[in-house]
C-alpha cells in the first residue's frame, strides 16, 4: 500500500482510497492532463461545487456517475457550458435520478459519450458497452489500480480480459525492439518510472479514448 501511494504521488495523482466519507464531488488528476470527476450525489449547488474545484487546465474530462444519484435536476448547459475539452461519462445500472438526467442531456447535446452499462430505468444507453459487476465497480472506484485476482466481469463481455492488459511505455517499446548496432545508447529515450496500471475497465477505456483524441487534436493543430 505504501509503495502504491508513493507511485501515485510520483505521477501527480491523488490517492483514491480515503477513510473519510465520500464527498458529493471528488476531482482526481489522472495521467496526461486528464481529470476524473467522481460524483456520488447531484446537489442543488452542483454547478458551484464543480466550478470551485475544477479549472480548465486539463486535456480531457472523465465524469464518473457510476452509483450516483440526486433529486435536484441540473442543466448540462449550466454545468459544462465553458468546458470545451473532450468529455467521457461513466454510468452503470446504479446511475439514477439527476445523475442519469445529466448523463442523458450531455450525450443528447453531443457534449460527451457514455461508457458503461444501461441503468435500471433503461434511460441510459451507453455508446461503448462495458459490463462489470457492481461489486467490482465498487472496488475499482475505491482503487482503479487494484488488480483483482478474480474479477467478476461478465464472461460474455468483449472487455472480459481488459483488466489484465498492461500498456508498455513508448520508451520501453523502443528498447525492446532495438537491435544491436541500430541505436546508440544515447539515442534511446530515458526510461521513465513505471506508472500504475488502471485495471478499472470503464476508466481504462475512457483514458484510452481521451488520449487518442488528444493525439488526433495535436495532428490537426
N, C-alpha and C positions, 0 to 999 in steps of 0.2 A: 504493500500500500504506500509506504514511504517513497519507494522507487517511482511509482506511478505519479505521485504528487510532484516529485522533482521534475519528471518529464513534462508534466502539464505546465509547470511554471516556466520551464526552459523554452517552451514554444509559445508562451504568452497566453495560455488558456486559463480559465477559471475552473477550479475543481468542481465537478458536478455533484459530488456527494456532500451533503450538508446535514448537520444534526438539527438545525433549526427547521421550523415549519416552512413548507414551500410557499414562497410569495406568489401573488397573483401573476406577476411578470418577472421573469428572470432572463437577463441579457447575458449571453455567453459568447465571448470571442472564440472563433474557430481558426482553422488554418487558411492561409491565402487570402486574408482580409474578409472572410465570410463571418457573419454574425448569426447566431441562433437565438431566437426569442422564444422561450418556452412559457406558455400561458396555461395556468390552471383554472383561472376564473376571469370571465369578462365582467368588469365592474363598470359603474356609471362614469368613472373618471379614467377609463382605459386609455383614451387618446392622450390625456395629460400625462399619465404614468409612462406611456411609451415615449412621448416626446422628452420627458425628463431623463430617461435612461439611454436613449438611442441618438447617436449622432449620424451624420451622413458619410462618415469616413469608413466605408466598407464597400466591398466589391459585389456582394450578394447577400441575400437575407433568407434565412430559414425560419418560418413561422410554425412552431410546433404546437398544434392544437389537439394533440392526442390526449384523451381523458379530460379535455377542457369543457367547461360548461358556462353558464351565465344567463341571467334573466333580463339584462339590460342590452337591448339591441344597439349595435354600433354600426354606423355607416362606414363602408370601406373608404369612401372619399375623405371622410373626416380623419381617418387614421393614417392612411398611406398616400395622401394627396401629394406630398412633397418628396416621396421616395421614387426615384427613377431607376433604381438598380433592380436586377433580376430577383424575383421572389418565388420561393418554393414553399408550399404549405403541406405540413404533415397532418394527417387526420386518420382516425380509426373508428371502430364501432362504438366507442365511448365518447365521441365528439358530439355534444348536444347543445341545445339552446342557442344563445347568442354566438357561441363559438362556431357552431355549424352554419349559422346565418352568415357570419363574416366570411367563412371559407367559400361559401357559395357565391356571395357577392363579388369577392376578389376574382374568382375564376370566371364568372359571367362577364365581368368588366375587362377580361383579358389582362389582368394585372399579375397573375401568377398561375402556376399549375399545382395540382394536388397529387401527392404521393401517399399511398396508404391503402386503406380498405373502406368499403361502403359503411356508413354509420347505420345504427339500428333503425332509424326512421327512414332510411333509404334516400335521404336528402342529398348526401354527398356521393358523387360518383368520381372516383379518382382517375386522373389521366394516366398514371402509372400505378398499377395494382401491385401491392406488396403485402402478402398475407403473413402476419406474425402473430403468435398467440398473445393475448393480453398480459399473461404472466411474464413473458419475455420482454414485451414492450415496457412494462413497469421497471424491470431490471435495467433495460437499456437506457431508460430515461434517467435513472439514478447514476448510471455509468455507461456511456455508449462505447467505451473502450474495453468493457468486460468481454472476455472470450468464454462464453458459456459452454460448458462441457457437452451438454446435450440440449441444444436449442429446440424449443417447442414450436418450430415453424411447421407450416403446412407441407407435408412431404410431396404434395402435388404442385406446389407453387414453383414458378420458374426461378425464384430467388432463393431456393432452399439452401444452396451451398454458399450464398453470398457472405455470411458471417465468417467463413474460413478463408476468404480471399485476402491476401496481403498484397499491397501495392508497392512495388520496388521503386526507389527513387531514381531519377534520371541519371544521377551521378553513379549509382551502383550499377545501372544497366550498362553504362559506358565501360565501367571497369570489368564487368562480367564478360562483355563481348570483345574487349580489346585483345588483339593477338600480339604475340611477341614481335617487337620491331615496328609495329604500326603506329604506336603512340609513345612519346616520351613521357616520363613520369610527371614532368611539369605541365604537360598538356592535359593531364587528367583533371577533371573537376574535383574540388575538395570534397571529401566525403563528409556529409552532414551527420549530426547526431540523429539516431533513429527516432522517428516520431511515433506516438501512439497510433495504433490502427483502429479505426472506427469499425466496430462489429455490429452496431445497430444497423440493420438492413435498410430501413427507411431513411435514416440520416445519411448513411453512406451513399445511397442513390442521389439524395439531394445535393450532397457535396460534389459528387462526380459531375452532375448536371451543371451546377454553378461554375465549376472550374472549366468545363467545356465551353460554356457561354462566355466566360472571361477571355479565354483564348481566341474565340471567334470575334469578339469585340475588338481585341487588340489587332487582329489581322485586318479588320475592316477600317480601323483607325489609322 
